[in-house]
Amino acid sequence: MNYIAQINGFWAKFSALPDGKPYHISLFFALLNINNKCAWTRTFSVSLENILNLTRLDKNTYYKACKFLHENEFLEYFPGRNKYEAARFTFRLLSDISESERNVSGINAESKRNINKHINNKTDKLNSICKKTCKYLNLCRL
């Protein structure tokens, strides 16, 4: 699993959902971090106590967030059979989201190129000004 591609896929998909809440994001990234520490195992388990401490969510919000992430296909959620059994999770590969779904987030490839071009132009201008200022003040050798 590619960590960065998974994060980008999450944001592309999540931004298209009107009912996404901050606690959904918190739980997703906490679980992603735990899975990273588990060396990206396909299915991993987390005790309720550990995930509640990590996310600072209460039980009801945790269960709502798990249901939301499961129903919207961010991950598969397998609750424990009782309060002593840890829940199991399996991440869906969000890095496979198509380009058309990524464009729903409002920034397509052409827009990204234009933004990057603008940033590079501004950076070049600032570097030029800094070099002239340094040369004028004898702060550095060019």
PAFITOR-726214 format. One line per field, with one value per residue (C-alpha): residue number from 1; chain; z, y negated, x negated; residue in three letters. Coordinates in Angstrom, 1 decimal. Layout:
residues N
resi = c(NUM, ...);
chain = c(A, ...);
Z = c(Z, ...);
Y = c(Y, ...);
X = c(X, ...);
resn = c(Ala, ...);
end
This chain:
residues 142
resi = c(1, 2, 3, 4, 5, 6, 7, 8, 9, 10, 11, 12, 13, 14, 15, 16, 17, 18, 19, 20, 21, 22, 23, 24, 25, 26, 27, 28, 29, 30, 31, 32, 33, 34, 35, 36, 37, 38, 39, 40, 41, 42, 43, 44, 45, 46, 47, 48, 49, 50, 51, 52, 53, 54, 55, 56, 57, 58, 59, 60, 61, 62, 63, 64, 65, 66, 67, 68, 69, 70, 71, 72, 73, 74, 75, 76, 77, 78, 79, 80, 81, 82, 83, 84, 85, 86, 87, 88, 89, 90, 91, 92, 93, 94, 95, 96, 97, 98, 99, 100, 101, 102, 103, 104, 105, 106, 107, 108, 109, 110, 111, 112, 113, 114, 115, 116, 117, 118, 119, 120, 121, 122, 123, 124, 125, 126, 127, 128, 129, 130, 131, 132, 133, 134, 135, 136, 137, 138, 139, 140, 141, 142);
chain = c(A, A, A, A, A, A, A, A, A, A, A, A, A, A, A, A, A, A, A, A, A, A, A, A, A, A, A, A, A, A, A, A, A, A, A, A, A, A, A, A, A, A, A, A, A, A, A, A, A, A, A, A, A, A, A, A, A, A, A, A, A, A, A, A, A, A, A, A, A, A, A, A, A, A, A, A, A, A, A, A, A, A, A, A, A, A, A, A, A, A, A, A, A, A, A, A, A, A, A, A, A, A, A, A, A, A, A, A, A, A, A, A, A, A, A, A, A, A, A, A, A, A, A, A, A, A, A, A, A, A, A, A, A, A, A, A, A, A, A, A, A, A);
Z = c(0.0, -0.9, 2.1, 0.1, -2.6, 0.1, 1.7, -1.6, -2.4, 0.9, 0.4, -3.2, -2.0, 1.3, -0.2, -2.5, 0.5, 2.0, 5.3, 6.3, 9.8, 11.4, 13.6, 10.5, 9.4, 12.9, 13.0, 9.5, 10.0, 13.5, 11.9, 9.0, 11.4, 13.4, 10.1, 9.2, 12.5, 11.8, 8.6, 6.4, 7.2, 5.2, 8.3, 11.7, 15.0, 17.5, 21.0, 21.8, 24.6, 22.4, 19.6, 21.9, 23.7, 20.4, 18.7, 21.9, 20.6, 22.9, 22.2, 20.4, 18.0, 17.4, 16.4, 14.1, 12.5, 11.9, 10.3, 8.1, 6.9, 6.3, 4.4, 2.2, 1.4, 3.0, 5.0, 6.1, 9.8, 11.7, 15.3, 18.1, 19.2, 22.7, 24.6, 25.2, 21.6, 19.5, 16.3, 13.1, 10.1, 6.5, 4.4, 0.9, -1.7, -2.2, -4.4, -7.3, -7.5, -11.1, -12.4, -12.9, -9.2, -8.3, -10.3, -8.2, -5.5, -7.6, -8.7, -12.0, -13.4, -15.6, -12.5, -10.6, -13.4, -13.4, -9.7, -9.7, -12.5, -10.6, -7.4, -9.3, -10.9, -7.5, -6.1, -8.9, -8.4, -4.6, -5.2, -7.6, -5.1, -2.3, -4.5, -5.3, -1.7, -0.5, -3.1, -2.3, 1.4, 0.9, 2.9, 0.6, -2.4, -5.7);
Y = c(0.0, -3.4, -5.7, -9.0, -7.6, -6.3, -9.7, -11.4, -8.9, -9.5, -13.3, -12.9, -10.7, -12.4, -15.9, -14.6, -13.5, -16.1, -14.5, -14.0, -15.1, -15.8, -12.8, -10.6, -12.1, -11.6, -7.9, -7.2, -8.8, -7.1, -3.7, -4.5, -5.3, -2.1, -0.1, -1.7, -0.6, 2.9, 3.0, 2.6, 5.9, 6.6, 6.9, 5.6, 5.3, 2.4, 2.5, 0.1, -1.5, -2.2, -3.8, -5.9, -7.1, -7.9, -9.7, -11.2, -10.1, -8.8, -5.3, -6.5, -8.7, -6.0, -3.5, -6.2, -6.9, -3.2, -2.8, -5.8, -4.7, -1.2, -2.3, -4.8, -2.1, -3.6, -0.5, 2.7, 2.8, 6.0, 5.3, 7.6, 10.2, 8.7, 5.8, 7.8, 8.7, 6.0, 4.8, 5.7, 3.4, 3.8, 0.7, 0.5, -0.7, -4.3, -4.9, -3.3, -6.1, -7.1, -10.5, -11.5, -11.0, -13.0, -15.9, -16.0, -17.6, -20.8, -20.7, -18.9, -18.3, -21.5, -23.6, -22.0, -22.8, -26.5, -26.8, -25.2, -27.5, -30.6, -29.5, -28.9, -32.3, -34.0, -31.9, -33.0, -36.6, -36.4, -34.6, -37.4, -40.1, -38.3, -38.0, -41.7, -42.6, -40.4, -41.7, -45.3, -44.8, -42.6, -39.9, -37.1, -36.4, -35.8);
X = c(0.0, -1.3, -0.8, -0.7, 1.5, 3.9, 4.0, 4.6, 7.3, 9.0, 9.1, 10.4, 13.2, 14.0, 14.2, 17.1, 19.1, 21.5, 21.9, 18.2, 17.3, 13.9, 14.2, 14.4, 11.0, 9.6, 10.5, 9.3, 5.9, 5.5, 6.3, 3.9, 1.2, 1.8, 1.7, -1.5, -3.0, -1.7, -3.8, -0.7, 0.9, 4.0, 6.2, 5.3, 7.0, 7.2, 8.6, 11.4, 9.5, 6.4, 8.4, 10.5, 7.3, 5.7, 8.6, 10.1, 13.6, 16.3, 17.8, 20.9, 18.9, 16.4, 19.1, 20.7, 17.4, 16.7, 20.1, 19.6, 16.1, 17.4, 20.5, 18.6, 16.0, 12.9, 12.3, 14.0, 14.9, 15.4, 16.6, 15.5, 18.1, 18.1, 16.5, 13.3, 12.6, 10.8, 12.3, 10.6, 10.1, 9.1, 8.3, 9.7, 7.2, 8.2, 5.1, 7.1, 9.6, 10.0, 9.0, 12.6, 13.3, 10.3, 11.5, 14.7, 12.5, 12.4, 8.8, 8.0, 4.5, 4.6, 5.4, 2.6, 0.1, 1.3, 1.0, -2.5, -3.5, -2.3, -4.1, -7.3, -7.1, -6.6, -9.5, -11.8, -10.9, -11.5, -14.9, -15.9, -15.0, -16.8, -20.0, -19.9, -19.4, -22.2, -24.5, -23.6, -24.1, -27.3, -25.6, -26.6, -28.8, -27.1);
resn = c(Met, Asn, Tyr, Ile, Ala, Gln, Ile, Asn, Gly, Phe, Trp, Ala, Lys, Phe, Ser, Ala, Leu, Pro, Asp, Gly, Lys, Pro, Tyr, His, Ile, Ser, Leu, Phe, Phe, Ala, Leu, Leu, Asn, Ile, Asn, Asn, Lys, Cys, Ala, Trp, Thr, Arg, Thr, Phe, Ser, Val, Ser, Leu, Glu, Asn, Ile, Leu, Asn, Leu, Thr, Arg, Leu, Asp, Lys, Asn, Thr, Tyr, Tyr, Lys, Ala, Cys, Lys, Phe, Leu, His, Glu, Asn, Glu, Phe, Leu, Glu, Tyr, Phe, Pro, Gly, Arg, Asn, Lys, Tyr, Glu, Ala, Ala, Arg, Phe, Thr, Phe, Arg, Leu, Leu, Ser, Asp, Ile, Ser, Glu, Ser, Glu, Arg, Asn, Val, Ser, Gly, Ile, Asn, Ala, Glu, Ser, Lys, Arg, Asn, Ile, Asn, Lys, His, Ile, Asn, Asn, Lys, Thr, Asp, Lys, Leu, Asn, Ser, Ile, Cys, Lys, Lys, Thr, Cys, Lys, Tyr, Leu, Asn, Leu, Cys, Arg, Leu);
end
